């Protein structure tokens, strides 16, 4: 068993919204590893970062992603930093992975870059740019398709993703 589609991309790009639309269009279930982590840990991701630090969170995240990749056969959304782990990237090889991309101006419009994002606590615009500089090549390296979300509605992004993966709707 493996996911029909895996969504990756930065925080605020719309993985949850697009993922739910894709699942609906494909007639499959939707799952988000961030939701899995929050449910299993009974606390927010921000709280995990504050209480235990990023390395501890990444270990929890890695386990959640591996579990979801073996248990879920629908649309799966991964947290923005899940692709930092080499084993996770290896596990995604050969799967239909869609990288949802956006530029910093779109990120500002969507999130204001002031939400409860532990990695963007100080100078969010600069930190977002630095995160993307560090991660973009990782997203692109595992992606079957890259779908720009800038200026598009979630429905338009969903349509482009379906076309890019040549998936038929249910």
Backbone as CSV, one residue per row, in Angstrom:
resi,resn,N_x,N_y,N_z,CA_x,CA_y,CA_z,C_x,C_y,C_z
1,UNK,0.846,-1.177,0.000,0.000,0.000,0.000,0.887,1.233,0.000
2,UNK,0.541,2.182,-0.827,1.239,3.468,-0.825,0.262,4.552,-1.285
3,UNK,0.572,5.793,-0.952,-0.343,6.883,-1.298,-0.532,7.036,-2.808
4,UNK,-1.698,7.473,-3.168,-2.009,7.767,-4.571,-1.295,9.043,-5.006
5,UNK,-1.219,10.020,-4.079,-0.515,11.278,-4.308,0.083,11.725,-2.976
6,UNK,1.318,12.237,-3.019,1.954,12.836,-1.847,2.199,14.303,-2.173
7,UNK,1.760,15.181,-1.278,1.969,16.621,-1.454,3.077,17.105,-0.538
8,UNK,4.008,17.864,-1.111,5.079,18.486,-0.344,5.142,19.958,-0.714
9,UNK,5.769,20.736,0.143,5.932,22.157,-0.122,6.022,22.910,1.182
10,UNK,6.284,24.213,1.080,6.470,25.020,2.286,5.176,25.224,3.051
11,UNK,5.332,25.647,4.298,4.178,25.968,5.131,3.351,27.051,4.460
12,UNK,2.038,26.890,4.530,1.145,27.900,3.986,0.876,27.811,2.505
13,UNK,1.451,26.819,1.831,1.282,26.723,0.372,-0.086,26.170,-0.018
14,UNK,-0.774,25.533,0.924,-2.101,25.004,0.627,-2.167,23.497,0.502
15,UNK,-1.200,22.796,1.096,-1.198,21.336,0.990,-2.479,20.723,1.546
16,UNK,-2.959,21.239,2.665,-4.176,20.678,3.273,-5.398,20.924,2.399
17,UNK,-5.558,22.141,1.949,-6.722,22.481,1.124,-6.704,21.720,-0.195
18,UNK,-5.581,21.770,-0.881,-5.457,21.076,-2.165,-5.541,19.565,-1.958
19,UNK,-4.946,19.081,-0.880,-4.986,17.647,-0.594,-6.410,17.142,-0.421
20,UNK,-7.221,17.899,0.305,-8.620,17.499,0.498,-9.382,17.533,-0.815
21,UNK,-9.121,18.545,-1.640,-9.776,18.611,-2.954,-9.341,17.451,-3.853
22,UNK,-8.043,17.161,-3.857,-7.546,16.028,-4.657,-8.186,14.719,-4.212
23,UNK,-8.243,14.510,-2.908,-8.837,13.276,-2.380,-10.296,13.156,-2.815
24,UNK,-11.011,14.255,-2.724,-12.417,14.256,-3.132,-12.547,13.931,-4.621
25,UNK,-11.729,14.559,-5.443,-11.789,14.347,-6.892,-11.382,12.931,-7.278
26,UNK,-10.468,12.340,-6.514,-9.994,10.987,-6.825,-10.809,9.899,-6.125
27,UNK,-11.691,10.304,-5.223,-12.507,9.330,-4.499,-11.721,8.511,-3.489
28,UNK,-10.729,9.169,-2.856,-9.891,8.491,-1.863,-9.876,9.318,-0.582
29,UNK,-9.230,8.783,0.454,-9.136,9.494,1.731,-7.958,10.467,1.718
30,UNK,-8.037,11.457,2.586,-6.987,12.438,2.759,-6.348,12.246,4.135
31,UNK,-5.042,12.438,4.203,-4.323,12.334,5.472,-3.191,13.353,5.476
32,UNK,-2.951,13.940,6.637,-1.903,14.942,6.813,-1.026,14.486,7.977
33,UNK,0.279,14.354,7.734,1.154,13.860,8.800,1.262,14.858,9.955
34,UNK,1.091,16.148,9.696,1.076,17.109,10.802,-0.108,16.831,11.726
35,UNK,-1.268,16.524,11.143,-2.441,16.173,11.951,-2.183,14.904,12.757
36,UNK,-1.506,13.935,12.130,-1.167,12.687,12.832,-0.302,12.979,14.064
37,UNK,0.680,13.860,13.882,1.598,14.194,14.971,0.852,14.882,16.107
38,UNK,0.023,15.862,15.772,-0.733,16.590,16.790,-1.632,15.629,17.573
39,UNK,-2.297,14.719,16.864,-3.183,13.756,17.531,-2.390,12.805,18.431
40,UNK,-1.277,12.298,17.943,-0.481,11.342,18.714,0.194,11.987,19.921
41,UNK,0.627,13.222,19.764,1.358,13.914,20.829,0.442,14.706,21.766
42,UNK,-0.789,14.898,21.351,-1.778,15.674,22.114,-1.272,17.083,22.437
43,UNK,-0.596,17.683,21.456,-0.125,19.065,21.568,0.219,19.566,20.171
44,UNK,0.321,20.882,20.046,0.599,21.458,18.735,2.056,21.233,18.335
45,UNK,2.309,21.408,17.065,3.678,21.290,16.572,4.544,22.386,17.194
46,UNK,3.986,23.585,17.305,4.729,24.680,17.942,5.119,24.310,19.371
47,UNK,4.209,23.669,20.099,4.524,23.251,21.474,5.632,22.205,21.505
48,UNK,5.633,21.294,20.550,6.698,20.282,20.481,8.039,20.970,20.241
49,UNK,8.059,21.921,19.295,9.291,22.669,19.020,9.793,23.369,20.275
50,UNK,8.904,24.048,20.982,9.295,24.806,22.177,9.733,23.877,23.301
51,UNK,8.959,22.815,23.529,9.238,21.907,24.649,10.452,21.018,24.414
52,UNK,10.626,20.530,23.181,11.653,19.518,22.928,12.700,19.906,21.901
53,UNK,12.430,20.940,21.126,13.376,21.377,20.110,13.123,20.734,18.760
54,UNK,13.745,21.328,17.743,13.529,20.846,16.373,14.015,19.414,16.149
55,UNK,15.194,19.003,16.651,15.630,17.621,16.394,14.622,16.580,16.908
56,UNK,14.061,16.811,18.078,13.064,15.877,18.617,11.821,15.868,17.747
57,UNK,11.388,17.063,17.315,10.226,17.114,16.427,10.502,16.362,15.135
58,UNK,11.664,16.560,14.548,11.979,15.902,13.263,11.971,14.377,13.409
59,UNK,12.404,13.865,14.545,12.357,12.414,14.781,10.908,11.932,14.854
60,UNK,10.060,12.681,15.539,8.631,12.348,15.621,8.016,12.407,14.223
61,UNK,8.365,13.449,13.486,7.834,13.638,12.134,8.258,12.501,11.202
62,UNK,9.530,12.107,11.278,10.036,11.026,10.427,9.234,9.751,10.659
63,UNK,8.998,9.420,11.913,8.229,8.212,12.241,6.790,8.326,11.721
64,UNK,6.194,9.504,11.853,4.819,9.708,11.380,4.739,9.555,9.862
65,UNK,5.719,10.088,9.160,5.732,9.989,7.694,5.902,8.537,7.263
66,UNK,6.835,7.827,7.876,7.058,6.422,7.498,5.793,5.589,7.726
67,UNK,5.129,5.835,8.846,3.892,5.119,9.158,2.826,5.424,8.097
68,UNK,2.658,6.693,7.793,1.631,7.097,6.822,1.928,6.541,5.425
69,UNK,3.194,6.497,5.046,3.545,5.983,3.717,3.203,4.504,3.568
70,UNK,3.204,3.770,4.669,2.887,2.335,4.592,1.425,2.030,4.875
71,UNK,0.721,2.956,5.541,-0.667,2.701,5.937,-1.712,3.353,5.041
72,UNK,-1.331,4.382,4.297,-2.327,5.212,3.617,-2.244,5.064,2.099
73,UNK,-3.399,4.883,1.471,-3.413,4.721,0.020,-4.166,5.847,-0.698
74,UNK,-4.411,6.939,-0.005,-5.100,8.080,-0.605,-4.138,9.217,-0.884
75,UNK,-4.581,10.435,-0.603,-3.744,11.623,-0.765,-3.101,11.923,0.594
76,UNK,-1.791,12.116,0.581,-1.034,12.346,1.808,-0.292,13.664,1.711
77,UNK,-0.482,14.536,2.694,0.253,15.802,2.776,1.311,15.681,3.865
78,UNK,2.520,16.111,3.543,3.626,16.092,4.506,3.887,17.499,5.013
79,UNK,4.387,17.595,6.245,4.782,18.887,6.787,5.900,19.476,5.948
80,UNK,6.015,20.800,6.007,6.970,21.512,5.161,8.403,21.044,5.283
81,UNK,8.829,20.601,6.461,10.211,20.185,6.657,10.448,18.690,6.599
82,UNK,9.418,17.921,6.304,9.560,16.456,6.300,10.632,15.984,5.323
83,UNK,10.811,16.726,4.235,11.758,16.313,3.186,13.209,16.558,3.586
84,UNK,13.443,17.158,4.753,14.811,17.365,5.222,15.487,16.042,5.555
85,UNK,14.695,15.035,5.892,15.233,13.739,6.283,15.571,12.896,5.052
86,UNK,16.800,12.425,4.992,17.271,11.643,3.848,16.479,10.346,3.661
87,UNK,16.157,9.667,4.770,15.374,8.432,4.672,13.974,8.707,4.137
88,UNK,13.394,9.818,4.552,12.072,10.187,4.047,12.143,10.431,2.550
89,UNK,13.152,11.167,2.104,13.299,11.408,0.660,13.462,10.091,-0.087
90,UNK,14.225,9.161,0.467,14.407,7.859,-0.177,13.082,7.101,-0.239
91,UNK,12.275,7.207,0.810,10.973,6.521,0.842,9.999,7.093,-0.177
92,UNK,10.200,8.336,-0.568,9.312,8.979,-1.537,9.685,8.664,-2.984
93,UNK,10.878,8.096,-3.177,11.322,7.773,-4.530,10.327,6.824,-5.193
94,UNK,9.932,7.160,-6.395,9.022,6.315,-7.148,7.553,6.569,-6.866
95,UNK,7.257,7.406,-5.876,5.864,7.731,-5.572,5.460,8.992,-6.340
96,UNK,4.167,9.173,-6.588,3.693,10.391,-7.254,3.700,11.562,-6.271
97,UNK,4.760,12.347,-6.316,4.957,13.461,-5.384,4.746,14.779,-6.125
98,UNK,3.863,15.608,-5.582,3.617,16.931,-6.150,4.189,17.972,-5.194
99,UNK,5.098,18.770,-5.714,5.664,19.889,-4.965,4.825,21.118,-5.285
100,UNK,4.109,21.617,-4.285,3.346,22.848,-4.425,4.264,24.001,-4.061
101,UNK,4.519,24.880,-5.012,5.471,25.969,-4.789,4.764,27.318,-4.731
102,UNK,5.431,28.278,-4.104,4.973,29.665,-4.100,6.156,30.559,-3.781
103,UNK,6.051,31.827,-4.196,7.125,32.760,-3.872,6.823,33.461,-2.552
104,UNK,7.781,34.226,-2.063,7.639,34.838,-0.747,6.471,35.820,-0.697
105,UNK,6.208,36.532,-1.786,5.092,37.484,-1.780,3.763,36.758,-1.603
106,UNK,3.633,35.605,-2.242,2.418,34.798,-2.074,2.328,34.281,-0.637
107,UNK,3.463,33.883,-0.075,3.479,33.403,1.313,3.014,34.499,2.269
108,UNK,3.448,35.723,2.016,3.032,36.844,2.855,1.525,37.045,2.746
109,UNK,1.008,36.996,1.524,-0.438,37.178,1.327,-1.238,36.098,2.037
110,UNK,-0.766,34.857,1.945,-1.540,33.741,2.494,-1.461,33.617,3.997
111,UNK,-0.274,33.790,4.537,-0.105,33.522,5.966,0.198,34.770,6.766
112,UNK,0.564,35.835,6.074,1.010,37.018,6.797,2.356,36.763,7.464
113,UNK,2.828,35.548,7.339,4.079,35.104,7.969,4.128,35.456,9.448
114,UNK,2.949,35.433,10.071,2.933,35.731,11.500,2.119,34.690,12.260
115,UNK,1.773,33.624,11.592,1.018,32.554,12.252,1.932,31.831,13.233
116,UNK,1.399,30.839,13.909,2.178,30.077,14.893,3.148,29.148,14.164
117,UNK,4.176,29.715,13.586,5.176,28.976,12.824,6.501,29.072,13.563
118,UNK,6.900,28.033,14.279,8.091,28.135,15.128,9.372,28.484,14.380
119,UNK,9.465,28.107,13.111,10.690,28.405,12.378,10.697,29.812,11.797
120,UNK,9.597,30.545,11.969,9.521,31.894,11.418,9.292,32.944,12.500
121,UNK,9.744,32.667,13.696,9.433,33.525,14.841,10.051,34.920,14.750
122,UNK,11.249,35.037,14.203,11.933,36.317,14.124,12.208,36.629,12.651
123,UNK,11.874,37.835,12.208,12.062,38.257,10.811,11.526,37.201,9.848
124,UNK,10.211,36.985,9.857,9.620,35.887,9.103,9.900,35.901,7.606
125,UNK,9.878,37.074,6.978,10.105,37.125,5.528,11.513,36.623,5.186
126,UNK,12.516,37.090,5.927,13.899,36.664,5.701,14.043,35.165,6.001
127,UNK,13.468,34.721,7.103,13.579,33.303,7.461,12.874,32.420,6.433
128,UNK,11.732,32.872,5.913,11.025,32.075,4.903,11.902,31.926,3.665
129,UNK,12.520,33.025,3.247,13.413,32.969,2.074,14.565,31.991,2.320
130,UNK,15.157,32.065,3.519,16.281,31.181,3.837,15.839,29.718,3.881
131,UNK,14.662,29.464,4.459,14.143,28.094,4.471,13.972,27.576,3.048
132,UNK,13.411,28.411,2.188,13.179,27.977,0.807,14.487,27.773,0.053
133,UNK,15.478,28.616,0.315,16.781,28.423,-0.326,17.373,27.081,0.085
134,UNK,17.177,26.707,1.335,17.712,25.442,1.839,16.897,24.235,1.382
135,UNK,15.604,24.429,1.130,14.719,23.292,0.861,14.303,23.115,-0.595
136,UNK,14.308,24.188,-1.377,13.766,24.117,-2.741,14.339,22.943,-3.533
137,UNK,15.659,22.774,-3.505,16.273,21.691,-4.279,15.823,20.312,-3.768
138,UNK,15.517,20.213,-2.472,15.039,18.934,-1.930,13.620,18.644,-2.429
139,UNK,12.767,19.681,-2.398,11.409,19.510,-2.934,11.473,19.110,-4.408
140,UNK,12.258,19.853,-5.173,12.347,19.590,-6.609,12.949,18.219,-6.890
141,UNK,13.891,17.789,-6.048,14.560,16.514,-6.259,13.664,15.302,-6.086
142,UNK,12.607,15.423,-5.297,11.715,14.279,-5.075,10.415,14.394,-5.846
143,UNK,10.195,15.543,-6.482,8.902,15.805,-7.124,8.745,15.097,-8.458
144,UNK,7.586,14.497,-8.634,7.162,13.986,-9.930,6.644,15.156,-10.759
145,UNK,6.007,16.117,-10.068,5.458,17.308,-10.710,5.615,18.495,-9.773
146,UNK,5.868,19.661,-10.360,5.936,20.906,-9.607,4.757,21.756,-10.055
147,UNK,3.956,22.200,-9.097,2.782,23.008,-9.408,2.888,24.332,-8.651
148,UNK,3.024,25.421,-9.411,3.059,26.751,-8.813,1.650,27.121,-8.359
149,UNK,1.541,27.607,-7.141,0.235,27.953,-6.597,-0.026,29.459,-6.643
150,UNK,0.984,30.243,-6.976,0.855,31.693,-6.984,-0.292,32.137,-7.886
151,UNK,-1.200,32.934,-7.317,-2.289,33.498,-8.102,-3.337,32.499,-8.563
152,UNK,-3.291,31.287,-8.067,-4.265,30.260,-8.459,-5.172,29.923,-7.288
153,UNK,-6.400,29.575,-7.604,-7.319,29.099,-6.572,-6.953,27.655,-6.232
154,UNK,-7.383,27.166,-5.063,-7.136,25.754,-4.746,-7.707,24.817,-5.819
155,UNK,-8.836,25.171,-6.379,-9.441,24.340,-7.429,-8.545,24.300,-8.670
156,UNK,-7.968,25.447,-9.038,-7.064,25.489,-10.188,-5.807,24.676,-9.921
157,UNK,-5.259,24.785,-8.724,-4.062,24.020,-8.355,-4.379,22.523,-8.419
158,UNK,-5.537,22.145,-7.913,-5.961,20.743,-7.940,-6.023,20.233,-9.373
159,UNK,-6.618,21.012,-10.245,-6.745,20.632,-11.659,-5.372,20.460,-12.311
160,UNK,-4.464,21.408,-12.055,-3.117,21.339,-12.628,-2.382,20.107,-12.088
161,UNK,-2.526,19.819,-10.797,-1.873,18.644,-10.209,-2.399,17.360,-10.831
162,UNK,-3.718,17.260,-11.000,-4.307,16.064,-11.626,-3.770,15.895,-13.049
163,UNK,-3.719,16.980,-13.795,-3.197,16.919,-15.166,-1.724,16.540,-15.181
164,UNK,-0.944,17.138,-14.270,0.499,16.879,-14.237,0.793,15.410,-13.943
165,UNK,-0.030,14.809,-13.102,0.174,13.389,-12.754,-0.600,12.451,-13.666
166,UNK,-1.362,13.052,-14.585,-2.191,12.269,-15.506,-3.113,11.330,-14.752
167,UNK,-3.729,11.870,-13.701,-4.651,11.082,-12.883,-6.084,11.335,-13.331
168,UNK,-6.833,10.282,-13.322,-8.251,10.373,-13.664,-9.060,10.535,-12.393
169,UNK,-10.090,11.324,-12.495,-10.947,11.555,-11.350,-11.917,10.406,-11.152
170,UNK,-12.377,10.258,-9.906,-13.323,9.186,-9.573,-14.689,9.514,-10.143
